[in-house]
Amino acid sequence: MTPQEVIELIQKQKLSAGEGNLKTIAGAIDRLQKAFPRYGSFLMEFIQNADDAKSSKIRIELSGSTVKISNDGMPFTEENVKSICDVAGSTKSPEDYIGYLGVGFKSVFIVSDCSRICSGEFKFKFDKKLCDRPKAFPWQIVPYWCDDEVELERGFSTAFILEIKNTNLVEKIREEFKPDNVNERILLFLRNVREIRILDTDKQFERVIQKLETSQHDDYRIVRVEQRIGQTSPCFSDWLIFRQPSDVPTEVGNDYVTIEWERNLIRKREVIIAFRLTEHKKLVPEPKSTAHIGVFSFLPLKEIQSGLKFLLQADFLTTPGRGELARDCKWNEWLADCCYKVVVYKCIPCFQKDEHWKYNYSSILTSESEGGGHELFKKYLIVPLEKEVMINLRLVAEDDTLIRVNQGVVIKEPIRNLYDSSDLQQLFPDKKVIHKDCEFNQKDNRIILLETEPEEFFLSENGAELLKRKTSQKDVEWFIKLYGLFVSYYDYCYFKERWTQYNVRHNQFWDRFQNYSVPIILTDQFDLANINDCFANPNMVSIPESLGNKPRIVHSSIYDSQPFQNFLRKLNEERFHSSPPSKKVIETLTKDEIKNRIFKEELNNLNEQNWSQYKESEKIDKVKGLKQLYVKKWIKLDEFGGKLTLKTKDNQWKKPEEIVFSDEYRPKHSLESVVTKELCDREFCFLSSVYLENDDINHIKEWSNFFIAIGVDSLLDENKEDTKNIVERIAILSTLKYEKLKGRTPVERDASAEKVGWDVDSADRRIEVKGTSKASGYDLILSKNEQRALYNEKDYYIYIVSNALSKPLLSVISGKNLLESKDSEDVKLNFTYKAWNETTNARTDEYQF
């Protein structure tokens, strides 16, 4: 028969079928179409069929409301035509082809009511318009011969022309043309198709995907997938492909799900594993890792998230619509297990032999994240692979040998440069350093992982062990290299790469490093000292053998080296946009430094007995030396409490806590002047000025701070009761003197005066005396007796002496005027400083002593 006669015969057979059969078939086809998950599902079906037909290229063109799909595969045969006009009646062998269920082509009717096919000598169509009752009649399987010529693109043998139902569907199909839907990775699993060209003439859009095989090996092949959109430069991705056929186990073939899905006659199935490669052939994770489902190179209508970092492809059984994996299915479990075995027994051995892949394959085989991926892959791939990696993983050592995980040590630069081979053998016996390019799980606690930051490394146990070893070896050159490492690592670029305020960070680091807690300075005695606890001795200053607290001296060869000099400049001088630090470290040793140390040792042996045996000049010199050590913060003065005495102006030697500052020390008080003015009748020991060498204010302040630290002036602590008594006594004597100056004869009352409410009788005046060391801000508070006297005594006065310890100021307050200013409703007779001093007429006189 001619091709036309074949079409007409099939048409006649379909039309002559019984009404009931036709209606049943129509309903089945309708349900089948609805099972496809997307409007663009038909594109994948055409790509799938083209690969079955051994096509090398596919052309998909959208023009107006027409989609034309062309391929260069084998033209249709009579059997192919009969298959496409049937439901689930494919003639393809399930062993060799993709679409043997015969349902894929029906997906075109989701978007088209008229589909034409031109392949070889066959020209026919399926047209809904030619059917009177399309809902009750399976027009999708009734072919009609086409007399009009269909122009095939040059080099193509088959064309499908689809008239799209409406403009809304055109836009949906246009969306399907995008890379998110027709992914360039589909070429990885096709055996024959090497080019897919997608065109949208209305939008002047063209997208070309090509597959190029770059190398072929016994166990794998490497392919490059290129994609170009419009006139842009092509982008590409390289892939490592492993294929492995496996025999179907009897128990899997006999499973009822396998039989139901017509897989029971299949004897072999192939799984494919694809790993992403960089341009330089290094393994990298694939961010969109999916499992591709179908027979051999079947292209899924929906990719399944696997939770892995590489791609899988196998004939996994799916739910209707091919969008999800079928659950509780021995067939799928077997294929997932096959994937695991391919990775373990085929992929991993290849990885371990390859110069590129051996370094990071373990990081590619571990799961993307906890909880990700399909349950099937978790059970049969992710968990087993993690166990495999945990138990049998081999890492690459620096000498290019493969080692177990627990044999590995990670030492990265710059720390690696500090270890030589003998150090590694001694400090890490039976272990090897992992190659710098080797990637692995950084959280694996079986691997010894050393700090990479030098500052942090030497704070660790490993850093301490290395310092100890190099010190015992007296390895001067190693220490010179160490100081050079700190300078080169923590340079300008280090901080600029990490922080916006890099200059501030740089300065803060080197300021802080002056006080680094780890001793890293090798001394001339071949022990270690802290940076802030050692000196340089280029002038060869003599150090007495008898000196117990000898200064720690940097080894001379280290000090003379350029790396160490650079290190010193970083510590003491180089600062960005700010002046060098005032504090210096590793300073040059001087004779004065030795003298101070000798003196400090003498002070440490000081006690009351041997202090009393010193001559006066010796005592003065000792105090001066003690002050110098205090200024340098070498000593804490509480260590010398009760051990020494100081000279007073009356040539006595008293303990510091018994002494008050004389005026030469410019204290906050002027008690010496107050005593001189006979405003205080208590005896005080004033500090001699013999310790002062000049009247420079800073020199005097330095001495004052020192003396305060050892207890001088503690008698005048304002919180002490005795200080309050001193102030009160100054106030009484100031009052008596004032009254005498006014021509009156004052009499100080005895202790019982407190009961009557005043302290001094002077002519007809009753005077209550108040004293304060404050210059201002004194609030007047009267006791009950003082309040009673204020009301009852006619000539009642209150004398307030402020700033009593420096320059006493006496204010005369009239009791009568004070009462007149008081609010009648205010019961308490308390007066603020402002009330008695500024806002009333209570103050009648003022006298400055």
C-alpha positions in Angstrom: 0.0 0.0 0.0 1.0 3.6 -0.6 1.5 5.9 2.4 -1.8 7.6 1.7 -3.6 4.2 1.5 -2.1 3.3 4.9 -3.5 6.6 6.4 -6.9 6.1 4.9 -7.1 2.5 6.1 -6.3 3.5 9.7 -8.8 6.3 9.5 -11.5 3.8 8.3 -10.7 1.4 11.1 -11.0 4.1 13.7 -14.3 5.5 12.4 -15.9 2.1 12.1 -15.3 1.2 15.7 -18.3 0.8 17.9 -19.8 3.9 19.6 -19.1 2.6 23.1 -15.5 1.8 22.3 -14.9 5.2 20.7 -16.4 6.9 23.8 -14.2 4.9 26.1 -11.1 5.7 24.1 -11.9 9.4 24.0 -12.3 9.5 27.8 -9.0 7.7 28.3 -7.2 10.1 26.0 -8.7 13.1 27.8 -7.5 11.7 31.2 -4.1 11.0 29.7 -3.6 14.5 28.4 -4.6 16.0 31.8 -1.9 13.9 33.5 0.9 15.9 31.9 2.1 18.5 34.4 2.9 21.5 32.1 1.7 22.9 28.8 5.3 22.6 27.5 5.5 18.9 28.3 5.1 18.1 24.6 8.5 19.7 23.9 10.2 17.0 26.0 8.2 14.3 24.3 9.4 15.5 20.9 13.0 15.6 22.0 12.6 12.1 23.4 11.1 10.7 20.2 13.8 12.4 18.1 16.5 10.7 20.1 14.7 7.4 19.6 14.7 8.1 15.9 18.5 8.5 16.1 18.3 12.3 15.3 21.5 14.3 15.8 19.7 17.7 15.8 16.3 19.2 16.6 14.8 22.5 15.5 11.9 24.0 17.4 10.4 27.2 15.9 7.5 29.3 17.1 6.0 31.6 14.4 2.8 33.4 15.2 0.5 30.7 16.6 2.3 27.8 15.0 5.0 25.5 16.4 7.2 23.6 14.0 9.4 20.8 15.4 11.9 19.2 13.0 14.5 16.5 13.4 17.0 14.6 11.1 16.2 11.1 12.4 14.8 8.1 10.7 11.6 8.9 8.8 8.3 7.3 9.9 7.5 3.8 8.9 4.1 2.2 8.6 4.5 0.7 12.1 5.4 4.2 13.5 2.2 5.6 12.0 0.0 2.9 13.5 1.7 3.4 16.9 1.1 7.1 16.9 -2.6 6.5 16.0 -3.1 4.3 19.0 -3.1 4.6 22.8 -0.3 2.8 24.6 0.4 0.9 21.5 4.1 1.7 20.8 6.1 -0.8 18.7 9.4 0.3 20.3 11.3 -2.3 22.2 11.4 -1.6 26.0 15.1 -2.6 26.0 16.2 0.0 23.5 13.9 2.9 23.3 12.4 5.7 25.4 8.8 6.0 24.6 7.6 2.4 24.4 4.4 3.1 26.3 3.0 5.1 23.3 1.5 7.9 25.3 4.0 10.8 24.9 2.7 12.2 21.6 -0.8 12.7 23.1 0.7 15.6 25.2 0.6 17.8 22.0 -3.2 18.0 22.2 -3.0 20.0 25.4 -2.0 23.0 23.3 -3.1 22.1 19.7 -6.4 21.0 18.1 -4.6 20.4 14.8 -1.3 18.7 14.4 0.4 17.8 11.1 3.2 15.3 10.6 5.5 15.2 7.6 8.0 12.3 7.7 9.5 10.5 4.7 6.5 9.7 2.4 3.9 10.2 5.1 1.9 13.4 5.3 -1.1 13.4 7.7 -2.8 15.2 10.5 -5.0 15.0 13.5 -7.7 17.7 13.4 -10.5 18.4 15.9 -12.5 20.4 13.3 -13.0 17.3 11.2 -14.9 15.6 14.1 -18.6 16.3 14.7 -18.6 15.2 18.4 -15.0 15.8 19.6 -15.9 15.2 23.3 -17.3 11.8 22.6 -15.0 10.8 19.8 -11.2 10.1 19.9 -10.2 12.5 17.1 -6.6 12.5 18.5 -6.0 9.0 17.0 -7.8 9.4 13.7 -5.4 10.5 10.9 -6.3 12.4 7.8 -4.1 12.6 4.7 -2.6 16.0 3.8 -2.3 17.0 0.2 -0.7 20.3 0.9 3.1 20.3 0.8 5.0 20.8 4.0 8.4 22.4 3.4 11.1 20.6 5.4 14.1 22.5 6.6 17.3 21.7 4.9 19.0 18.6 6.5 15.8 17.5 8.3 13.7 14.4 7.5 10.7 14.9 9.8 8.5 17.8 10.8 5.6 18.3 13.2 3.4 21.4 12.7 1.2 22.3 15.6 -1.5 25.0 15.4 -1.8 26.4 18.9 -5.3 26.7 20.3 -5.2 30.4 21.5 -2.8 33.3 22.1 -2.6 32.6 25.9 -1.1 29.3 25.2 1.4 30.9 22.8 2.8 32.9 25.7 2.9 29.8 27.9 4.9 27.9 25.2 7.2 30.9 24.9 7.9 30.6 28.6 8.8 26.9 28.0 11.5 28.0 25.6 13.5 29.5 28.5 16.5 27.7 30.1 14.6 27.0 33.4 12.2 24.7 31.5 14.2 23.3 28.6 17.5 23.0 30.4 20.7 22.5 28.5 21.5 19.5 30.7 19.0 17.4 28.8 21.7 16.7 26.2 23.8 14.9 28.8 21.4 11.9 28.8 20.6 11.7 25.1 22.4 9.1 23.1 22.0 10.7 19.7 20.8 14.3 19.8 23.7 16.7 19.8 22.0 20.0 19.0 18.7 21.7 19.9 17.9 24.9 18.2 14.9 27.0 19.5 13.6 29.9 17.5 10.8 32.5 18.2 10.5 34.5 14.9 8.1 37.1 16.4 10.5 37.9 19.2 13.6 37.5 17.0 14.8 35.0 19.6 17.2 32.2 19.0 18.7 29.7 21.5 21.1 27.0 20.5 22.3 24.1 22.7 25.1 21.8 21.6 26.9 18.8 23.0 30.5 18.2 22.2 32.3 15.1 23.3 35.8 16.2 24.4 37.3 12.8 25.5 36.3 9.2 25.7 37.7 6.7 28.2 37.0 3.1 29.1 35.0 4.0 32.2 33.8 7.5 31.5 33.5 10.2 28.9 33.7 14.0 29.2 31.3 16.2 27.3 30.9 19.9 26.9 27.4 21.5 26.7 27.4 24.9 25.0 24.5 27.3 25.0 24.1 30.5 23.0 21.2 32.9 23.1 21.0 35.4 20.3 24.2 37.0 19.4 25.8 36.6 22.8 28.9 34.7 23.3 28.3 31.0 24.1 28.5 29.8 27.7 29.4 26.2 28.4 29.6 23.6 31.1 31.8 20.5 31.2 30.5 17.1 32.5 32.0 13.8 33.5 29.6 11.0 32.5 29.6 7.5 33.9 27.3 4.8 32.4 26.7 1.4 33.9 24.2 -1.3 32.7 22.9 -3.7 35.3 20.9 -7.0 35.2 17.5 -6.8 36.6 17.3 -9.1 39.7 14.6 -11.8 39.6 12.8 -10.6 42.7 12.6 -7.1 41.2 11.3 -8.4 37.8 8.6 -10.4 39.6 7.4 -7.6 41.8 3.7 -6.7 41.1 4.6 -3.0 40.5 7.2 -4.0 37.9 4.7 -6.2 36.1 2.0 -3.5 36.3 4.4 -1.0 34.7 5.4 -3.6 32.0 9.0 -3.7 33.1 9.0 -7.5 33.8 10.3 -8.4 30.3 13.3 -6.1 30.7 16.6 -7.8 31.4 19.0 -4.9 31.7 18.8 -1.2 32.7 21.4 1.5 32.5 22.1 4.2 35.1 24.0 7.4 34.4 25.9 9.6 36.8 27.0 13.1 35.7 29.5 15.3 37.6 30.0 19.0 36.9 33.6 20.0 35.9 35.3 23.3 35.8 37.1 24.6 32.7 40.2 23.1 34.2 38.5 19.7 34.7 38.1 20.0 38.5 35.1 18.5 40.1 32.5 21.1 41.4 29.1 20.7 43.0 26.1 21.0 40.8 23.8 23.5 42.5 20.7 22.2 40.7 21.2 18.5 41.5 18.4 16.4 40.3 17.5 12.8 39.4 16.4 12.4 35.9 13.7 9.7 35.5 13.0 7.5 32.6 14.3 4.7 30.4 17.9 5.1 29.4 17.9 8.8 28.3 14.2 9.5 29.0 13.8 13.2 29.7 11.6 14.0 32.7 8.7 16.3 32.6 9.7 17.3 36.1 13.2 16.8 37.6 13.3 15.3 41.1 15.5 17.0 43.7 17.9 14.4 44.8 19.8 16.2 47.6 23.1 15.3 46.1 25.8 17.4 44.4 25.7 15.5 41.0 23.1 14.3 38.5 21.4 10.9 38.3 19.5 9.4 35.4 17.7 6.0 35.4 14.4 4.4 34.4 12.7 5.3 37.7 9.0 4.5 37.7 6.8 7.6 38.1 3.3 8.6 39.1 1.0 9.5 36.2 2.3 12.6 34.4 5.9 11.5 35.0 6.3 14.3 37.6 7.0 12.3 40.8 8.7 9.0 41.7 6.6 6.1 42.6 7.0 5.1 46.2 7.3 1.6 47.8 8.6 0.2 44.6 11.3 -2.5 44.4 12.2 -1.3 40.9 13.1 2.2 42.0 14.9 0.9 45.1 17.0 -1.4 42.9 17.9 1.5 40.5 18.8 3.8 43.4 21.1 1.0 44.8 22.6 0.6 41.3 23.4 4.4 41.4 25.2 3.9 44.7 27.2 1.0 43.5 28.3 2.9 40.3 29.5 5.8 42.5 31.4 3.5 44.9 32.8 0.9 42.6 33.3 2.9 39.4 33.4 6.6 40.1 35.5 6.7 43.2 38.3 4.5 41.8 38.5 6.8 38.8 38.5 9.8 41.0 41.4 8.5 43.1 43.5 7.9 40.1 42.9 11.2 38.4 45.3 14.2 39.0 42.4 16.6 39.3 39.5 14.7 40.8 41.4 13.0 43.7 41.6 16.2 45.6 38.0 17.0 46.1 35.8 14.1 45.2 34.7 13.5 48.8 33.2 17.0 49.1 31.1 16.2 45.9 29.8 12.9 47.3 28.4 14.3 50.5 24.8 15.6 50.8 24.0 19.3 50.1 22.2 19.8 53.4 20.4 18.1 56.2 16.8 17.2 55.2 17.2 17.9 51.5 16.3 15.5 48.7 13.8 12.7 48.0 13.3 10.0 50.6 14.3 7.3 48.1 17.8 8.9 47.6 18.2 9.6 51.2 17.8 5.9 52.1 19.7 4.3 49.2 22.3 7.0 48.2 22.8 9.9 50.6 23.1 7.9 53.9 25.1 5.0 52.4 27.5 7.4 50.6 28.1 9.3 53.8 28.9 6.0 55.6 31.2 5.0 52.7 33.0 8.4 52.9 33.2 8.2 56.6 34.8 4.7 56.6 36.7 4.4 53.4 37.5 7.9 52.3 41.1 8.5 51.2 42.7 11.9 51.2 45.7 13.1 49.2 48.8 13.8 51.2 51.5 16.3 50.2 53.6 13.5 48.8 50.7 12.5 46.6 49.9 9.3 48.4 46.4 8.4 49.5 45.9 8.3 53.3 43.0 7.5 55.6 41.2 10.4 57.2 42.6 9.7 60.7 46.1 9.9 59.3 45.7 13.5 58.0 46.9 16.8 59.4 45.8 20.1 57.9 48.5 22.7 58.0 47.9 25.7 55.7 50.1 28.6 54.8 51.7 30.5 56.4 51.9 28.1 59.3 53.0 25.2 57.0 56.2 27.1 56.3 57.2 26.8 59.9 57.3 23.0 59.9 60.1 21.0 58.4 59.9 17.2 57.8 61.6 16.4 61.1 59.1 18.6 63.0 56.2 16.7 61.4 57.7 13.3 62.3 58.3 14.3 65.8 55.1 16.3 66.5 52.7 14.3 64.4 54.0 10.7 64.3 52.2 8.3 61.9 50.5 11.2 60.1 50.9 13.1 56.9 50.0 16.7 55.9 47.0 16.8 53.6 47.6 18.4 50.2 46.7 22.0 50.1 44.2 21.4 47.2 42.5 18.5 48.9 38.9 19.2 49.9 37.0 17.4 52.7 34.6 17.9 55.5 36.2 20.5 57.8 34.0 19.3 60.7 35.5 15.8 60.6 37.1 15.5 64.1 39.3 12.7 62.9 41.5 15.2 61.1 43.9 17.4 63.1 43.2 20.9 61.9 45.7 23.6 62.8 44.9 27.3 63.1 45.8 29.3 60.0 46.1 32.7 61.7 49.6 33.0 63.3 48.3 35.0 66.2 45.7 32.2 67.0 48.0 29.3 66.1 50.6 30.1 68.9 47.8 30.4 71.4 46.9 26.7 70.6 48.5 23.6 72.0 50.1 22.8 68.6 51.7 26.2 68.5 53.0 25.8 72.0 54.6 22.5 71.1 56.3 23.9 68.0 57.7 26.8 70.0 59.0 24.4 72.7 60.7 22.2 70.1 62.4 25.1 68.3 63.5 26.6 71.6 65.1 23.4 72.7 66.8 23.1 69.3 68.1 26.7 69.8 67.0 27.3 66.2 67.8 31.0 65.8 67.1 31.0 62.1 63.6 29.6 62.6 62.8 32.4 65.1 64.0 35.0 62.6 61.7 33.5 60.0 58.9 33.6 62.5 59.2 37.3 63.1 59.4 37.9 59.4 56.2 35.8 59.0 54.3 38.1 61.4 55.3 41.2 59.5 54.6 39.8 56.0 51.2 38.2 57.0 49.8 41.1 59.0 50.7 43.7 56.4 48.7 46.5 54.9 46.9 44.2 52.4 45.7 41.8 55.1 43.7 44.5 56.8 42.5 46.2 53.6 41.1 42.9 52.3 39.0 42.3 55.4 37.8 45.7 56.8 36.7 49.0 55.6 38.6 50.8 58.4 41.7 48.9 57.6 44.0 51.6 59.0 42.3 51.5 62.4 42.3 47.7 62.5 46.0 47.6 61.6 46.9 50.0 64.4 44.7 48.2 66.9 46.3 44.8 66.0 49.9 46.0 66.4 49.1 47.9 69.6 47.5 44.8 71.0 50.3 42.6 69.8 52.7 44.5 72.1 51.0 42.6 74.9 50.7 39.3 73.2 50.3 36.7 75.9 52.4 34.0 74.3 56.2 34.3 74.9 57.7 34.2 71.4 61.0 36.1 71.8 64.1 33.9 71.9 66.6 35.3 74.5 70.3 35.0 74.7 69.8 32.3 77.3 67.7 30.3 74.8 64.5 30.6 76.6 61.3 32.4 75.6 60.1 35.9 76.8 57.1 37.9 76.2 57.3 40.8 73.8 56.7 43.4 76.6 59.1 41.8 79.0 62.5 41.8 77.2 65.2 44.2 76.0 67.8 44.5 73.3 71.4 44.9 74.4 73.3 46.2 71.4 75.6 48.3 73.8 76.5 45.2 75.8 75.5 46.8 79.1 77.0 44.7 81.9 74.4 42.7 84.0 75.6 41.8 87.5 75.6 38.0 88.2 74.2 38.7 91.7 71.1 40.4 90.2 68.2 38.1 90.8 65.7 39.8 88.4 67.9 39.9 85.4 66.4 41.5 82.3 65.5 39.2 79.4 67.7 40.0 76.4 66.8 39.2 72.8 69.3 36.9 71.2 71.9 39.2 69.5 71.8 37.4 66.1 68.0 37.7 66.1 68.2 41.4 67.0 70.7 42.2 64.3 68.6 40.5 61.6 66.5 42.6 59.2 63.2 40.6 59.7 63.4 41.3 63.4 64.1 45.0 62.8 61.0 45.1 60.6 59.1 43.4 63.4 60.2 46.1 65.9 59.1 48.8 63.5 55.7 47.3 63.3 55.4 47.0 67.0 56.7 50.5 67.9 56.5 52.8 64.9 54.4 52.0 61.8 50.8 53.3 62.3 48.5 54.5 59.6 47.2 58.1 59.9 48.2 58.3 63.6 51.2 58.9 65.7 53.3 55.9 66.9 52.3 54.4 70.2 53.7 56.1 73.3 54.5 52.7 74.8 57.6 51.0 73.4 58.6 47.4 73.7 61.9 45.6 73.4 63.7 48.8 74.2 67.5 49.1 74.4 68.9 48.1 77.8 70.5 51.0 79.8 72.6 51.3 82.9 69.7 53.1 84.7 67.6 50.0 84.0 70.1 47.8 85.8 70.3 50.3 88.7 66.5 50.3 89.0 66.4 46.5 89.1 69.1 46.4 91.8 67.2 49.0 93.8 63.9 47.1 93.4 65.6 44.0 94.8 66.7 46.0 97.8 63.2 47.3 98.3 61.8 43.8 98.1 64.0 43.0 101.1 62.9 46.1 103.0 61.4 46.0 106.5 60.9 48.3 109.4 64.1 47.2 111.2 66.6 47.8 108.3 64.8 51.0 107.2 65.5 52.5 110.6 69.1 51.7 110.2 69.5 53.9 107.0 70.9 57.4 107.2 68.6 60.3 106.5 70.1 60.9 103.1 69.8 57.1 102.3 66.1 57.1 103.2 65.5 60.1 101.0 67.3 58.4 98.1 65.4 55.2 98.6 62.1 57.1 98.5 63.1 58.8 95.3 64.1 55.5 93.8 60.8 53.9 94.9 58.9 56.8 93.2 60.8 56.2 90.0 59.8 52.5 89.9 56.2 53.5 90.7 56.1 55.9 87.8 57.3 53.1 85.5 54.7 50.8 86.9 57.2 48.3 88.0 55.9 48.0 91.5 52.7 48.1 93.5 53.1 50.4 96.5 50.8 48.4 98.8 53.7 45.9 99.0 55.6 48.6 101.1 52.8 49.6 103.5 54.2 50.0 107.0 57.8 49.4 105.9 59.0 53.0 105.4 58.7 56.5 106.9 58.9 60.0 105.5 60.5 63.2 106.6 58.3 66.0 108.0 59.0 69.7 108.2 59.7 69.4 111.9 62.5 66.9 111.1 60.6 63.9 112.3 60.2 60.6 110.4 56.6 59.5 110.4 54.6 56.8 108.6 52.8 58.2 105.5 49.3 57.8 106.9 50.3 60.2 109.8 51.5 62.9 107.4 49.6 65.8 105.7 50.8 67.6 102.5 52.6 70.9 103.1 51.8 73.8 100.8 54.9 73.1 98.6 53.1 70.1 97.1 50.1 72.2 96.1 47.4 70.0 97.5 43.7 70.6 97.2 43.7 71.8 100.8 45.8 74.5 102.4 45.8 73.1 105.9 49.4 74.3 106.6 48.2 77.9 106.0 45.1 77.4 108.1 47.3 76.2 111.0 49.7 79.2 110.5 46.7 81.5 110.8 46.0 79.9 114.1 42.6 78.7 112.8 43.4 75.2 113.9 44.9 74.2 117.3 45.5 70.6 116.5 49.1 69.4 115.8 49.9 68.1 112.3 53.0 66.6 110.7 53.5 68.3 107.4 55.5 66.6 104.6 59.0 68.0 104.1 59.8 69.5 100.7 63.2 67.8 100.6 61.9 65.3 98.0 61.1 68.0 95.5 63.9 68.8 93.1 62.2 71.8 91.4 58.9 73.6 91.3 57.8 72.3 87.9 54.0 71.6 88.1 54.4 68.1 86.5 57.2 67.2 88.7 55.2 68.2 91.8 52.1 66.3 90.5 54.2 63.2 90.0 55.4 63.3 93.6 51.9 64.1 94.9 50.4 61.1 93.2 53.2 58.9 94.5 52.7 60.1 98.1 48.9 59.8 97.9 49.4 56.2 96.8 51.4 55.3 99.9 49.0 57.1 102.3 49.9 60.7 102.7 46.9 63.0 103.4 44.7 60.0 104.3 44.1 61.9 107.6 41.9 64.3 105.6 39.6 61.8 104.0 36.3 63.6 104.0 34.5 60.4 104.8 36.3 60.0 108.1 34.8 61.2 111.4 38.1 62.7 112.5 38.2 64.9 109.3 34.8 66.2 110.2 36.0 67.1 113.7 39.0 68.9 112.2 36.7 71.0 110.0 34.4 71.7 113.0 37.3 72.9 115.1 38.5 75.2 112.3 35.0 76.7 112.2 34.9 77.3 116.0 38.3 79.0 116.0 37.4 81.1 112.9 34.3 82.2 114.8 36.2 83.2 117.9 38.7 85.1 115.9 36.0 87.0 114.0 34.2 88.0 117.1 37.4 89.3 118.6 38.0 91.3 115.4 34.6 92.8 115.9 35.4 93.9 119.4 33.4 91.4 121.2 34.4 88.9 123.8 33.4 85.5 122.7 33.3 82.5 125.0 33.2 78.9 123.6 30.7 76.8 125.5 31.7 73.5 126.9 30.4 70.1 125.7 26.9 70.7 127.2 26.4 73.5 124.6 24.8 71.0 122.3 21.8 70.8 124.5 21.0 74.5 124.4 21.4 74.9 120.6 24.5 77.1 120.2 28.3 76.9 120.5 29.5 80.4 121.4 28.3 83.3 123.6 29.5 86.7 122.5 28.1 89.7 124.2 24.3 89.4 123.6 24.7 87.0 120.7 24.0 83.3 120.7 26.1 81.7 117.9 25.6 78.3 116.4 28.7 77.3 114.4 28.6 75.2 111.2 31.7 74.1 109.3 32.3 72.5 105.9 35.2 71.7 103.7 33.1 72.6 100.6 33.6 76.0 99.0 29.9 76.2 98.1 26.8 74.1 98.1 26.4 73.6 101.9 22.8 73.1 102.9 21.9 74.3 106.4 20.2 71.7 108.6 19.3 72.5 112.2 18.8 70.1 115.0 15.8 70.3 117.4 17.7 72.2 120.0 19.0 74.6 117.3 15.5 75.1 116.0 14.1 75.8 119.5 16.9 78.4 120.1 16.2 80.0 116.7 12.6 80.6 117.7 13.2 81.6 121.4 16.5 83.5 121.4 16.3 87.1 120.3 19.8 87.6 119.1 20.4 84.1 117.6 23.0 83.8 114.9 24.4 81.0 112.7 28.0 81.3 111.6 28.8 79.1 108.6 32.5 78.5 107.8 33.0 77.1 104.3 36.1 75.9 102.5 37.5 75.2 106.0 40.6 73.2 105.0 41.9 75.7 102.5 40.7 79.3 102.8 38.0 79.6 105.5 35.1 81.9 104.6 32.8 82.9 107.4 29.2 83.8 106.7 27.1 85.5 109.4 23.5 84.5 109.3 20.8 86.4 111.3 18.4 84.0 112.9 15.6 86.6 112.8 16.0 87.3 109.1 16.3 83.6 108.4 12.9 82.9 110.0 11.2 85.7 108.1 12.3 84.1 104.8 10.8 80.8 105.8 7.5 79.7 104.3 5.0 79.5 107.2 3.6 76.2 106.0 7.1 74.6 105.9 7.5 72.8 109.3 11.1 71.6 108.8 13.7 74.3 109.3 16.1 73.3 106.6 17.7 75.8 104.3 19.4 75.1 101.0 22.7 76.8 100.1 20.8 79.1 97.7 18.2 79.9 100.3 20.6 81.2 103.0 23.3 82.5 100.7 21.5 84.2 97.8 17.8 84.6 97.9 17.2 86.0 101.4 18.6 88.8 103.6 19.7 86.3 106.2 23.4 86.8 105.6 24.5 90.0 107.3 28.2 89.7 107.0 31.1 87.7 105.4 34.7 87.4 106.3 37.6 85.8 104.3 40.5 84.5 106.4 
